[in-house]
Amino acid sequence: MARPKSREAILGEIQQLTISIDALKKKLTEHDKAEAARIGGLAMKAGLGSIAIPEEVLTKAFEELVARFRTEYPEVAQPTATRGRRARTAPENAGAEAE
């Protein structure tokens, strides 16, 4: 029978997971702030900043807007990598010289 991991090893794994979870929470917070700024900027650009609208009325309007667009655009677009290593395909005649 294999010997179970030591308590210290398990605590180390927990610590690593905690750090990872904290980092992901921070990324989520940063994402939410960026999206809030983006959407707020769009709302200002559209003129919402110059209209006195009660918060509950505006919230209801946003909920209706979300419901409308959720049917048109059901998935959130995932960002694509713009840097780093990319898989490249060789030109069609790349192997012709080697033959």
C-alpha positions in Angstrom: 0.0 0.0 0.0 1.4 3.4 -1.0 2.2 5.8 1.8 -0.1 8.8 1.9 1.3 12.3 1.4 2.7 14.0 4.4 0.6 16.6 6.2 3.2 19.3 5.1 2.9 18.3 1.4 -0.9 18.5 1.6 -0.7 21.9 3.4 1.7 23.0 0.6 -0.8 22.0 -2.0 -3.6 23.9 -0.2 -1.3 27.0 0.0 -0.7 26.8 -3.8 -4.4 26.5 -4.5 -5.2 29.4 -2.2 -2.7 31.5 -4.0 -4.2 30.4 -7.4 -7.7 31.2 -6.2 -6.6 34.6 -4.9 -5.0 35.4 -8.2 -8.1 34.4 -10.1 -10.3 36.4 -7.8 -8.0 39.4 -8.5 -8.2 38.8 -12.2 -12.0 38.6 -12.0 -12.2 41.9 -10.0 -9.9 43.6 -12.6 -12.1 42.2 -15.4 -15.3 43.5 -13.8 -13.8 46.9 -13.2 -12.7 47.1 -16.8 -16.1 46.1 -18.1 -17.8 48.5 -15.8 -15.6 51.3 -17.1 -16.3 50.2 -20.7 -20.0 50.0 -20.3 -20.1 53.2 -18.2 -18.2 55.0 -21.0 -20.7 53.7 -23.6 -23.6 54.8 -21.4 -22.0 58.3 -21.1 -21.4 58.4 -24.8 -25.1 57.6 -25.4 -26.1 60.4 -23.1 -27.3 58.6 -20.0 -25.2 60.8 -17.8 -27.3 63.8 -18.6 -30.6 62.2 -17.7 -31.8 62.0 -14.1 -33.1 58.4 -14.0 -33.9 56.6 -10.7 -31.5 53.7 -10.1 -34.3 51.1 -10.0 -35.7 52.3 -13.3 -32.2 52.3 -14.9 -31.5 48.8 -13.5 -34.8 47.5 -14.9 -33.9 49.0 -18.4 -30.5 47.3 -18.2 -32.1 44.0 -17.4 -34.4 44.3 -20.4 -31.4 45.2 -22.6 -29.5 42.2 -21.3 -32.5 39.9 -22.0 -32.8 41.4 -25.5 -29.1 40.9 -26.5 -28.7 37.6 -24.7 -30.9 36.0 -27.3 -29.1 37.7 -30.2 -25.6 37.2 -28.8 -25.8 34.1 -26.5 -22.1 33.6 -26.0 -19.5 35.9 -24.6 -16.6 36.2 -27.1 -13.4 34.8 -25.6 -10.3 36.9 -26.1 -7.8 35.6 -28.6 -4.1 35.6 -27.9 -2.3 38.4 -29.7 1.2 37.6 -28.5 3.2 34.6 -27.7 3.9 31.5 -29.7 1.4 30.6 -32.4 1.2 27.5 -34.4 2.3 28.2 -38.0 1.7 26.2 -41.1 4.4 25.8 -43.6 3.9 27.1 -47.1 2.5 24.5 -49.5 5.8 24.1 -51.4 8.1 24.2 -48.3 9.0 20.5 -48.5 9.5 20.5 -52.3 13.2 21.7 -52.1 14.1 18.8 -49.7 13.0 16.1 -52.1 
